[in-house]
Amino acid sequence: MSLEFLLTSLVIIASPGTGAIYTVAVALSDGMRASTIAALGCTLGIVPHMLAAISGLAVLFHTSAMAFQILKYLGVAYLLYMAWVMMRQCGVLSLDGQSKAKSFRHVIVSAVLINLLNPKLSIVFFAFLPQFVSLKEGSPMGRMLALSLVFMALTFVVFALYGVFAAAVRRHVLGKPATQLWMRYGFAAAFTGLALQLALAQR
């Protein structure tokens, strides 16, 4: 596994995006255990995109405007829904400090959908993974699968670390109503901004 692949993957994964923001929000809302579940869900959400890249199905999103637009606006709608949930201070993204016995199933489903409904991921992997597969490879599909599994592992680790950090400062957030309010506005604005960015995305 090349150092270039590992470093490039870390840059892509660590860049603030929907998955990272969601994991941090869950950590602040319900602690480290829930954020680890969220990190796992975000990791699982990229599996379909990786399989699409490996099998070549990502070409559909690159060549079909309709397929890309449909998935894109589903993603936009879901991100706006997450912003609305944040502002309503309900469900998984509550920052009121009260335990609501949130279902881990709810957390992981929301995390999966956040990455699943992002067509840009398919195109990123379609353009990214093949760069690290040599034409001389005896089993290029096996190589791409190995790279995908490493990328998934790095995604989980980085997002889990985001969650650990956020959970560590959770008590400072929950103890200050004014901070909670600004955090809610900040997360809602972040999800709205990501929705706008996705809406303006081109193939």
C-alpha positions as CSV (number, residue, x, y, z in Angstrom):
1,M,0.0,0.0,0.0
2,S,1.7,3.2,-1.1
3,L,2.2,6.2,1.2
4,E,0.7,8.5,-1.4
5,F,-2.5,6.5,-1.3
6,L,-2.7,6.6,2.5
7,L,-1.9,10.4,2.6
8,T,-4.4,11.3,-0.1
9,S,-7.1,9.1,1.5
10,L,-6.5,10.8,4.8
11,V,-6.9,14.3,3.2
12,I,-10.1,13.3,1.6
13,I,-11.5,11.6,4.7
14,A,-10.4,14.3,7.2
15,S,-11.8,17.2,5.1
16,P,-15.0,18.4,6.9
17,G,-18.0,16.9,5.2
18,T,-21.5,15.6,6.0
19,G,-20.2,12.4,7.7
20,A,-17.7,14.2,9.9
21,I,-20.2,16.8,10.9
22,Y,-22.9,14.3,11.7
23,T,-20.5,12.2,13.8
24,V,-19.5,15.2,15.8
25,A,-23.1,16.3,16.3
26,V,-24.0,12.8,17.6
27,A,-21.0,12.8,19.9
28,L,-22.1,16.1,21.4
29,S,-25.7,14.9,21.6
30,D,-25.3,11.4,23.1
31,G,-21.6,10.7,23.8
32,M,-18.8,8.6,22.5
33,R,-20.6,5.3,22.1
34,A,-23.3,6.8,19.9
35,S,-20.6,8.6,17.8
36,T,-18.8,5.4,17.2
37,I,-22.0,3.9,15.9
38,A,-22.4,7.0,13.7
39,A,-18.8,6.6,12.4
40,L,-19.6,3.0,11.5
41,G,-22.8,4.1,9.7
42,C,-20.9,6.7,7.7
43,T,-18.4,4.0,6.8
44,L,-21.1,1.6,5.6
45,G,-22.7,4.4,3.6
46,I,-19.7,4.6,1.3
47,V,-19.8,0.9,0.5
48,P,-22.3,1.2,-2.4
49,H,-20.2,4.0,-3.9
50,M,-17.1,1.9,-3.7
51,L,-18.8,-1.1,-5.2
52,A,-20.0,1.1,-8.0
53,A,-16.5,2.3,-8.6
54,I,-15.1,-1.2,-8.6
55,S,-17.8,-2.6,-10.9
56,G,-17.8,0.4,-13.2
57,L,-21.4,1.4,-12.3
58,A,-20.1,4.9,-11.4
59,V,-19.9,5.5,-15.1
60,L,-23.7,5.8,-15.0
61,F,-23.5,8.9,-12.7
62,H,-20.7,10.3,-14.8
63,T,-22.6,9.9,-18.1
64,S,-26.2,10.1,-17.1
65,A,-27.4,13.6,-16.0
66,M,-30.7,12.3,-14.9
67,A,-29.3,9.6,-12.6
68,F,-26.9,12.1,-11.0
69,Q,-29.5,14.7,-10.6
70,I,-32.0,12.3,-8.9
71,L,-29.5,11.1,-6.4
72,K,-28.1,14.6,-5.9
73,Y,-31.5,16.1,-5.0
74,L,-32.4,13.2,-2.7
75,G,-29.1,14.0,-0.9
76,V,-30.0,17.7,-0.8
77,A,-33.4,17.0,0.7
78,Y,-31.9,14.8,3.4
79,L,-29.3,17.3,4.4
80,L,-32.0,20.0,4.7
81,Y,-34.0,17.6,6.8
82,M,-31.0,17.1,9.1
83,A,-30.7,20.9,9.4
84,W,-34.4,21.1,10.3
85,V,-34.0,18.3,13.0
86,M,-31.0,20.2,14.4
87,M,-33.0,23.4,14.7
88,R,-36.0,21.6,16.2
89,Q,-33.6,20.0,18.8
90,C,-35.1,16.6,18.4
91,G,-34.2,13.1,17.5
92,V,-30.6,12.1,17.2
93,L,-29.2,15.6,17.1
94,S,-30.5,17.0,20.4
95,L,-28.1,19.0,22.4
96,D,-30.2,19.6,25.5
97,G,-28.3,17.1,27.7
98,Q,-31.3,14.9,28.3
99,S,-30.9,11.3,27.5
100,K,-33.7,10.2,25.1
101,A,-32.5,6.6,24.8
102,K,-31.9,7.2,21.1
103,S,-32.0,4.0,19.0
104,F,-28.6,3.1,17.7
105,R,-30.5,1.8,14.7
106,H,-31.7,5.4,14.1
107,V,-28.2,6.7,14.4
108,I,-26.7,4.2,12.0
109,V,-29.5,4.5,9.4
110,S,-29.2,8.3,9.4
111,A,-25.4,8.0,9.0
112,V,-25.7,5.5,6.2
113,L,-28.2,7.7,4.3
114,I,-26.0,10.8,4.7
115,N,-23.2,9.2,2.6
116,L,-25.4,6.9,0.5
117,L,-27.3,9.9,-0.9
118,N,-24.1,11.7,-2.1
119,P,-23.5,11.0,-5.8
120,K,-20.2,12.9,-5.6
121,L,-18.7,10.0,-3.6
122,S,-19.2,7.6,-6.5
123,I,-17.4,9.9,-8.9
124,V,-14.6,10.6,-6.4
125,F,-13.9,6.9,-6.1
126,F,-14.3,6.3,-9.8
127,A,-11.6,8.9,-10.4
128,F,-9.5,8.2,-7.3
129,L,-9.1,4.4,-6.8
130,P,-7.9,3.5,-10.4
131,Q,-5.0,5.9,-10.0
132,F,-3.4,3.4,-7.6
133,V,-4.0,0.3,-9.7
134,S,-1.2,-0.5,-12.1
135,L,-2.0,-1.8,-15.6
136,K,0.4,-4.6,-14.8
137,E,-1.6,-5.8,-11.8
138,G,-2.4,-9.5,-12.1
139,S,-5.8,-8.9,-10.4
140,P,-6.9,-5.2,-10.7
141,M,-10.3,-5.9,-9.2
142,G,-8.6,-7.5,-6.2
143,R,-6.3,-4.5,-5.9
144,M,-9.2,-2.0,-6.0
145,L,-11.1,-4.0,-3.4
146,A,-8.0,-4.0,-1.1
147,L,-7.7,-0.2,-1.6
148,S,-11.4,0.2,-0.8
149,L,-11.2,-1.8,2.4
150,V,-8.2,0.3,3.5
151,F,-10.1,3.5,2.7
152,M,-13.1,2.2,4.7
153,A,-10.9,1.4,7.7
154,L,-9.3,4.9,7.6
155,T,-12.8,6.5,7.3
156,F,-14.0,4.7,10.4
157,V,-10.8,5.5,12.4
158,V,-10.8,9.2,11.5
159,F,-14.6,9.7,12.2
160,A,-14.3,7.7,15.4
161,L,-11.5,10.1,16.5
162,Y,-13.7,13.1,15.7
163,G,-16.3,11.5,17.9
164,V,-13.9,10.9,20.8
165,F,-12.7,14.6,20.7
166,A,-16.3,15.9,20.5
167,A,-17.4,13.6,23.3
168,A,-14.5,14.8,25.5
169,V,-15.8,18.4,25.3
170,R,-19.5,17.4,25.5
171,R,-20.0,18.3,29.2
172,H,-18.7,21.8,28.5
173,V,-21.3,22.2,25.8
174,L,-24.2,20.7,27.7
175,G,-23.5,22.8,30.7
176,K,-24.0,26.1,28.9
177,P,-27.4,26.8,27.3
178,A,-26.0,29.7,25.2
179,T,-23.3,27.4,23.8
180,Q,-25.9,24.8,23.0
181,L,-27.9,27.3,21.1
182,W,-24.9,28.4,19.0
183,M,-23.9,24.8,18.4
184,R,-27.4,24.0,17.1
185,Y,-27.3,27.1,14.8
186,G,-23.8,26.1,13.7
187,F,-24.7,22.5,12.9
188,A,-27.9,23.6,11.1
189,A,-26.0,26.1,9.1
190,A,-23.3,23.5,8.2
191,F,-25.9,21.0,7.0
192,T,-27.7,23.7,5.0
193,G,-24.4,24.8,3.5
194,L,-23.5,21.3,2.5
195,A,-27.0,20.9,1.0
196,L,-26.4,24.1,-1.1
197,Q,-22.9,22.9,-2.1
198,L,-24.3,19.5,-3.2
199,A,-27.2,21.3,-5.1
200,L,-24.6,23.3,-7.1
201,A,-22.4,20.3,-7.7
202,Q,-21.8,19.3,-11.3
203,R,-20.8,15.9,-12.6
